[in-house]
Structures are given as C-alpha cells and as structure tokens.
Amino acid sequence: MSSNPNGTVQWTNSPDWKVYTSQPVSCGPGWYEYGSSCYIVETTVTSTWQTARDDCAALGAHLAVITDAAENTFIVNLLTSLNIGFPVFWLGGNDIAVEGTYVWETAELFVFSAYSPTSIHGIDRNCINIIPSQGWYDDDCTLFLYHVCERNSG
C-alpha cells in the first residue's frame, strides 16, 4: 500500500508478495471440528462395532456420540460430503447390557435420537449405525461397517 501526493491510498501488487493466514487447528490433519469435539471418519476399512470402538480408542477417541439435532446435522453433512458408495457408519451407542435401554459408550445421557422410521429393534440388533440419507439404525454389532470417531478438541 502506498500514498500518492494527493493523499489517496493505492494498493500495489507484487508477484513477490506472499500472503499467509493462520487459523488455529486444534483437531489436526484429517479431523473435523464441531463445537468442542473433533471427528475422524474411517472410510478405508470396514469393521465390527467392537473393532471400530478399539480403533477409535487407539486414536485417543471413542465412537461418535450424538447428543442433539445440531450435532446430528453436522455428522450427516460431513458423511454425505464424503460421497461413499455404501455409506453406513458405526456410532457409539448400544443396548448390549439391557435390551431397549440405549447408552453411549461415554456414559453421556441418551436424550436425543434420530432413528430411521424403518429401523428394526431386536435382541440381535444392539449397536447403532447411521446412514446419512436415512437416519440411525439398531443393527447386528458383527456387521462390517465404516465408523466415526470423536474426541475433545482441547
């Protein structure tokens, strides 16, 4: 930027200039931030719910816990943006201990749900997955699906 003798300001452009911006990245490469959480989506290998849970733990995370509609919308939009051919992902909820009593693996209260109207609940369906275009499903924990991990961003 320079000033002319008449007092006007003129922007100058030089091909040698480089502009750098800084943005805090608290989640790290490959992670997506929402609120106080970071999410990473496994889309290269499918696994059972328990193996997905272990994979998340190895990253210092847990299977994703969705506690309100806004967070669900974020997850749906994130998963939709990935354009996966068979978009089914494990989440961190289950009713393994007591049929029909759902819990999050983090022990957060299960106060929000977004089940698909076509979701079938039953004794052999104990783990929650999400199909972004349809909603949540209660399914067989031994199915091989992708998964979403979550950890605190701090």
DRENPA-3360 file (N, C-alpha, C; in nm, 2 decimals, always signed):
BEGIN
1 = MSSNPNGT = +0.09/-0.12/+0.00/+0.00/+0.00/+0.00/+0.09/+0.12/+0.00 ~ +0.05/+0.22/-0.08/+0.13/+0.34/-0.08/+0.03/+0.46/-0.09 ~ +0.09/+0.58/-0.05/+0.01/+0.70/-0.06/+0.06/+0.79/-0.18 ~ -0.03/+0.85/-0.25/+0.00/+0.94/-0.35/+0.02/+1.08/-0.29 ~ +0.09/+1.17/-0.36/+0.10/+1.30/-0.31/-0.03/+1.37/-0.28 ~ -0.14/+1.33/-0.35/-0.27/+1.40/-0.33/-0.34/+1.34/-0.21 ~ -0.28/+1.24/-0.14/-0.34/+1.18/-0.02/-0.42/+1.06/-0.04 ~ -0.44/+1.02/-0.16/-0.52/+0.90/-0.19/-0.43/+0.77/-0.16;
9 = VQWTNSPD = -0.49/+0.67/-0.12/-0.42/+0.54/-0.09/-0.43/+0.45/-0.21 ~ -0.33/+0.39/-0.25/-0.33/+0.30/-0.36/-0.27/+0.17/-0.32 ~ -0.34/+0.06/-0.35/-0.29/-0.08/-0.33/-0.19/-0.12/-0.44 ~ -0.08/-0.17/-0.41/+0.01/-0.22/-0.51/+0.02/-0.37/-0.50 ~ +0.05/-0.43/-0.61/+0.05/-0.57/-0.62/+0.19/-0.61/-0.67 ~ +0.25/-0.70/-0.60/+0.38/-0.75/-0.64/+0.38/-0.90/-0.65 ~ +0.43/-0.97/-0.76/+0.43/-1.11/-0.76/+0.52/-1.17/-0.66 ~ +0.61/-1.09/-0.59/+0.69/-1.15/-0.49/+0.63/-1.16/-0.35;
17 = WKVYTSQP = +0.51/-1.10/-0.34/+0.44/-1.10/-0.21/+0.38/-1.23/-0.19 ~ +0.38/-1.28/-0.07/+0.31/-1.40/-0.03/+0.23/-1.36/+0.09 ~ +0.10/-1.41/+0.09/+0.01/-1.38/+0.20/-0.01/-1.51/+0.28 ~ +0.01/-1.50/+0.40/-0.01/-1.62/+0.49/-0.12/-1.59/+0.59 ~ -0.20/-1.68/+0.61/-0.31/-1.66/+0.71/-0.29/-1.78/+0.81 ~ -0.33/-1.75/+0.93/-0.32/-1.85/+1.03/-0.46/-1.88/+1.09 ~ -0.48/-2.00/+1.10/-0.61/-2.05/+1.16/-0.58/-2.16/+1.26 ~ -0.63/-2.14/+1.38/-0.60/-2.25/+1.48/-0.65/-2.38/+1.43;
25 = VSCGPGWY = -0.57/-2.48/+1.44/-0.62/-2.61/+1.40/-0.60/-2.70/+1.52 ~ -0.70/-2.71/+1.60/-0.69/-2.79/+1.73/-0.71/-2.94/+1.71 ~ -0.77/-2.97/+1.60/-0.80/-3.12/+1.58/-0.69/-3.19/+1.51 ~ -0.62/-3.13/+1.42/-0.51/-3.20/+1.34/-0.56/-3.25/+1.21 ~ -0.47/-3.29/+1.12/-0.50/-3.33/+0.99/-0.59/-3.45/+0.98 ~ -0.69/-3.44/+0.90/-0.79/-3.55/+0.88/-0.91/-3.54/+0.97 ~ -0.90/-3.46/+1.08/-1.01/-3.45/+1.18/-1.09/-3.33/+1.14 ~ -1.22/-3.33/+1.18/-1.32/-3.23/+1.15/-1.36/-3.17/+1.29;
33 = EYGSSCYI = -1.37/-3.04/+1.30/-1.40/-2.98/+1.43/-1.55/-2.94/+1.43 ~ -1.62/-2.97/+1.54/-1.75/-2.92/+1.56/-1.77/-2.90/+1.71 ~ -1.81/-2.78/+1.75/-1.82/-2.75/+1.89/-1.69/-2.77/+1.96 ~ -1.69/-2.85/+2.07/-1.57/-2.88/+2.14/-1.52/-3.02/+2.11 ~ -1.56/-3.07/+1.99/-1.52/-3.21/+1.96/-1.45/-3.21/+1.82 ~ -1.37/-3.31/+1.80/-1.30/-3.34/+1.67/-1.35/-3.48/+1.63 ~ -1.38/-3.49/+1.50/-1.43/-3.62/+1.44/-1.34/-3.66/+1.33 ~ -1.32/-3.79/+1.32/-1.25/-3.85/+1.21/-1.33/-3.97/+1.16;
41 = VETTVTST = -1.33/-3.98/+1.03/-1.42/-4.09/+0.97/-1.33/-4.19/+0.90 ~ -1.35/-4.32/+0.94/-1.28/-4.43/+0.88/-1.36/-4.47/+0.75 ~ -1.30/-4.46/+0.64/-1.37/-4.49/+0.51/-1.28/-4.59/+0.43 ~ -1.17/-4.64/+0.48/-1.09/-4.73/+0.40/-1.11/-4.87/+0.44 ~ -1.14/-4.90/+0.56/-1.16/-5.04/+0.61/-1.29/-5.05/+0.69 ~ -1.37/-5.15/+0.67/-1.49/-5.17/+0.75/-1.46/-5.26/+0.86 ~ -1.53/-5.25/+0.97/-1.50/-5.34/+1.09/-1.63/-5.36/+1.17 ~ -1.63/-5.45/+1.26/-1.74/-5.47/+1.35/-1.74/-5.35/+1.45;
49 = WQTARDDC = -1.85/-5.34/+1.52/-1.87/-5.23/+1.62/-1.75/-5.23/+1.72 ~ -1.72/-5.35/+1.78/-1.62/-5.36/+1.88/-1.48/-5.32/+1.82 ~ -1.45/-5.37/+1.70/-1.32/-5.33/+1.64/-1.32/-5.19/+1.61 ~ -1.43/-5.13/+1.57/-1.44/-4.99/+1.54/-1.41/-4.91/+1.67 ~ -1.47/-4.96/+1.78/-1.45/-4.90/+1.91/-1.30/-4.90/+1.95 ~ -1.24/-5.01/+1.93/-1.10/-5.03/+1.96/-1.01/-4.94/+1.87 ~ -1.05/-4.92/+1.74/-0.97/-4.84/+1.65/-0.98/-4.69/+1.70 ~ -1.10/-4.65/+1.74/-1.11/-4.51/+1.79/-1.03/-4.49/+1.92;
57 = AALGAHLA = -1.03/-4.59/+2.01/-0.95/-4.58/+2.13/-0.81/-4.57/+2.10 ~ -0.76/-4.64/+2.00/-0.62/-4.63/+1.96/-0.58/-4.49/+1.91 ~ -0.68/-4.41/+1.87/-0.66/-4.27/+1.83/-0.69/-4.17/+1.95 ~ -0.71/-4.22/+2.07/-0.74/-4.14/+2.18/-0.88/-4.08/+2.17 ~ -0.97/-4.16/+2.11/-1.11/-4.11/+2.08/-1.20/-4.23/+2.12 ~ -1.33/-4.20/+2.09/-1.44/-4.30/+2.11/-1.53/-4.30/+1.99 ~ -1.61/-4.40/+1.97/-1.71/-4.39/+1.86/-1.80/-4.27/+1.89 ~ -1.84/-4.20/+1.78/-1.91/-4.07/+1.79/-2.04/-4.09/+1.87;
65 = VITDAAEN = -2.06/-3.99/+1.96/-2.18/-3.97/+2.04/-2.25/-3.85/+2.00 ~ -2.38/-3.87/+1.96/-2.46/-3.75/+1.91/-2.56/-3.72/+2.01 ~ -2.55/-3.60/+2.07/-2.64/-3.56/+2.18/-2.75/-3.46/+2.15 ~ -2.75/-3.41/+2.02/-2.85/-3.31/+1.99/-2.87/-3.31/+1.83 ~ -2.98/-3.24/+1.79/-3.01/-3.23/+1.65/-2.90/-3.16/+1.57 ~ -2.84/-3.05/+1.63/-2.74/-2.98/+1.55/-2.62/-3.07/+1.53 ~ -2.58/-3.14/+1.63/-2.46/-3.23/+1.61/-2.49/-3.34/+1.51 ~ -2.62/-3.39/+1.51/-2.66/-3.49/+1.41/-2.65/-3.43/+1.27;
73 = TFIVNLLT = -2.70/-3.31/+1.26/-2.69/-3.24/+1.12/-2.55/-3.23/+1.08 ~ -2.46/-3.19/+1.17/-2.32/-3.18/+1.13/-2.26/-3.31/+1.08 ~ -2.29/-3.42/+1.16/-2.24/-3.55/+1.12/-2.30/-3.60/+0.99 ~ -2.43/-3.58/+0.97/-2.49/-3.62/+0.84/-2.43/-3.54/+0.73 ~ -2.41/-3.41/+0.74/-2.35/-3.33/+0.64/-2.21/-3.37/+0.61 ~ -2.13/-3.40/+0.71/-1.99/-3.45/+0.70/-1.99/-3.58/+0.62 ~ -2.07/-3.68/+0.66/-2.07/-3.81/+0.60/-2.12/-3.80/+0.46 ~ -2.22/-3.72/+0.43/-2.27/-3.70/+0.30/-2.16/-3.64/+0.20;
81 = SLNIGFPV = -2.09/-3.55/+0.26/-1.98/-3.48/+0.17/-1.87/-3.58/+0.13 ~ -1.86/-3.69/+0.19/-1.75/-3.79/+0.16/-1.79/-3.87/+0.04 ~ -1.91/-3.87/+0.00/-1.96/-3.95/-0.12/-1.91/-4.09/-0.12 ~ -1.94/-4.16/-0.01/-1.91/-4.31/+0.00/-2.02/-4.39/-0.07 ~ -1.98/-4.49/-0.14/-2.08/-4.57/-0.21/-2.18/-4.65/-0.12 ~ -2.13/-4.70/-0.01/-2.21/-4.77/+0.08/-2.20/-4.70/+0.22 ~ -2.27/-4.59/+0.23/-2.25/-4.50/+0.35/-2.32/-4.54/+0.48 ~ -2.26/-4.64/+0.54/-2.31/-4.69/+0.67/-2.20/-4.68/+0.77;
89 = FWLGGNDI = -2.22/-4.61/+0.89/-2.11/-4.59/+0.98/-2.16/-4.62/+1.12 ~ -2.07/-4.69/+1.20/-2.10/-4.71/+1.34/-2.09/-4.58/+1.42 ~ -2.18/-4.57/+1.52/-2.18/-4.46/+1.62/-2.15/-4.53/+1.75 ~ -2.14/-4.45/+1.86/-2.10/-4.51/+1.99/-2.22/-4.55/+2.08 ~ -2.34/-4.57/+2.03/-2.45/-4.61/+2.11/-2.48/-4.76/+2.10 ~ -2.54/-4.81/+2.21/-2.57/-4.96/+2.20/-2.67/-4.99/+2.32 ~ -2.74/-5.10/+2.30/-2.82/-5.15/+2.41/-2.78/-5.30/+2.44 ~ -2.65/-5.32/+2.44/-2.59/-5.45/+2.47/-2.62/-5.50/+2.61;
97 = AVEGTYVW = -2.61/-5.42/+2.71/-2.63/-5.46/+2.85/-2.78/-5.49/+2.88 ~ -2.87/-5.40/+2.84/-3.01/-5.42/+2.86/-3.09/-5.39/+2.73 ~ -3.15/-5.49/+2.68/-3.22/-5.47/+2.55/-3.32/-5.35/+2.57 ~ -3.32/-5.26/+2.47/-3.41/-5.15/+2.47/-3.36/-5.03/+2.55 ~ -3.26/-5.04/+2.63/-3.20/-4.93/+2.71/-3.07/-4.89/+2.65 ~ -3.07/-4.78/+2.57/-2.96/-4.74/+2.49/-2.87/-4.65/+2.58 ~ -2.74/-4.67/+2.56/-2.64/-4.59/+2.63/-2.53/-4.55/+2.53 ~ -2.47/-4.44/+2.56/-2.35/-4.40/+2.48/-2.23/-4.46/+2.55;
105 = ETAELFVF = -2.13/-4.49/+2.48/-2.01/-4.55/+2.54/-1.93/-4.45/+2.63 ~ -1.96/-4.33/+2.62/-1.90/-4.23/+2.71/-1.98/-4.20/+2.84 ~ -2.09/-4.27/+2.85/-2.19/-4.26/+2.96/-2.27/-4.13/+2.96 ~ -2.26/-4.05/+2.85/-2.34/-3.93/+2.83/-2.49/-3.98/+2.82 ~ -2.58/-3.90/+2.87/-2.72/-3.94/+2.87/-2.77/-3.95/+2.72 ~ -2.85/-4.05/+2.70/-2.91/-4.08/+2.57/-3.04/-4.00/+2.56 ~ -3.03/-3.87/+2.53/-3.15/-3.79/+2.53/-3.20/-3.75/+2.40 ~ -3.12/-3.78/+2.29/-3.15/-3.75/+2.16/-3.14/-3.87/+2.07;
113 = SAYSPTSI = -3.23/-3.89/+1.98/-3.21/-4.00/+1.88/-3.26/-3.95/+1.74 ~ -3.21/-4.01/+1.64/-3.26/-3.98/+1.50/-3.28/-4.11/+1.43 ~ -3.35/-4.20/+1.49/-3.37/-4.33/+1.42/-3.45/-4.32/+1.29 ~ -3.42/-4.40/+1.20/-3.50/-4.40/+1.07/-3.63/-4.47/+1.11 ~ -3.74/-4.43/+1.04/-3.87/-4.49/+1.06/-3.87/-4.64/+1.03 ~ -3.77/-4.68/+0.95/-3.76/-4.82/+0.91/-3.66/-4.91/+1.00 ~ -3.61/-4.84/+1.10/-3.51/-4.91/+1.19/-3.59/-5.02/+1.27 ~ -3.53/-5.14/+1.27/-3.59/-5.25/+1.34/-3.51/-5.28/+1.47;
121 = HGIDRNCI = -3.57/-5.28/+1.58/-3.50/-5.31/+1.71/-3.53/-5.45/+1.75 ~ -3.43/-5.52/+1.80/-3.45/-5.65/+1.84/-3.33/-5.71/+1.92 ~ -3.35/-5.83/+1.97/-3.25/-5.89/+2.06/-3.11/-5.90/+1.99 ~ -3.11/-5.92/+1.86/-2.98/-5.94/+1.78/-2.94/-5.81/+1.72 ~ -3.00/-5.70/+1.75/-2.96/-5.57/+1.70/-2.93/-5.48/+1.82 ~ -2.80/-5.46/+1.85/-2.76/-5.39/+1.97/-2.68/-5.27/+1.95 ~ -2.63/-5.25/+1.83/-2.53/-5.14/+1.81/-2.59/-5.04/+1.70 ~ -2.57/-4.91/+1.73/-2.62/-4.80/+1.65/-2.53/-4.77/+1.53;
129 = NIIPSQGW = -2.59/-4.76/+1.41/-2.52/-4.71/+1.30/-2.60/-4.60/+1.24 ~ -2.54/-4.53/+1.14/-2.61/-4.42/+1.08/-2.59/-4.43/+0.93 ~ -2.70/-4.41/+0.85/-2.70/-4.39/+0.71/-2.74/-4.25/+0.69 ~ -2.65/-4.16/+0.64/-2.67/-4.02/+0.64/-2.81/-3.98/+0.57 ~ -2.85/-4.05/+0.47/-2.97/-4.01/+0.40/-3.09/-4.07/+0.46 ~ -3.08/-4.15/+0.57/-3.20/-4.22/+0.63/-3.21/-4.20/+0.78 ~ -3.10/-4.20/+0.85/-3.11/-4.19/+1.00/-3.03/-4.30/+1.06 ~ -3.06/-4.32/+1.19/-2.99/-4.42/+1.27/-3.07/-4.55/+1.26;
137 = YDDDCTLF = -2.99/-4.66/+1.28/-3.04/-4.80/+1.28/-2.98/-4.87/+1.40 ~ -3.06/-4.96/+1.46/-3.01/-5.05/+1.56/-2.98/-5.18/+1.48 ~ -2.85/-5.22/+1.49/-2.81/-5.33/+1.40/-2.72/-5.44/+1.47 ~ -2.70/-5.54/+1.40/-2.61/-5.65/+1.45/-2.47/-5.60/+1.46 ~ -2.41/-5.61/+1.58/-2.28/-5.55/+1.61/-2.17/-5.62/+1.53 ~ -2.19/-5.73/+1.47/-2.09/-5.80/+1.40/-2.08/-5.77/+1.25 ~ -2.17/-5.68/+1.21/-2.16/-5.63/+1.07/-2.03/-5.55/+1.05 ~ -1.98/-5.55/+0.93/-1.86/-5.48/+0.89/-1.90/-5.35/+0.83;
145 = LYHVCERN = -1.88/-5.24/+0.90/-1.92/-5.10/+0.85/-1.80/-5.01/+0.87 ~ -1.81/-4.89/+0.81/-1.72/-4.78/+0.84/-1.75/-4.72/+0.98 ~ -1.68/-4.63/+1.03/-1.71/-4.57/+1.16/-1.67/-4.43/+1.17 ~ -1.72/-4.36/+1.27/-1.69/-4.22/+1.30/-1.64/-4.22/+1.45 ~ -1.52/-4.16/+1.46/-1.46/-4.14/+1.60/-1.47/-4.00/+1.64 ~ -1.47/-3.98/+1.77/-1.49/-3.84/+1.83/-1.39/-3.83/+1.95 ~ -1.33/-3.71/+1.96/-1.25/-3.68/+2.08/-1.27/-3.53/+2.11 ~ -1.23/-3.49/+2.23/-1.24/-3.35/+2.27/-1.14/-3.27/+2.18;
153 = SG = -1.17/-3.15/+2.15/-1.08/-3.07/+2.07/-0.97/-3.00/+2.15 ~ -0.99/-3.00/+2.28/-0.89/-2.93/+2.37/-0.77/-2.99/+2.40;
% end
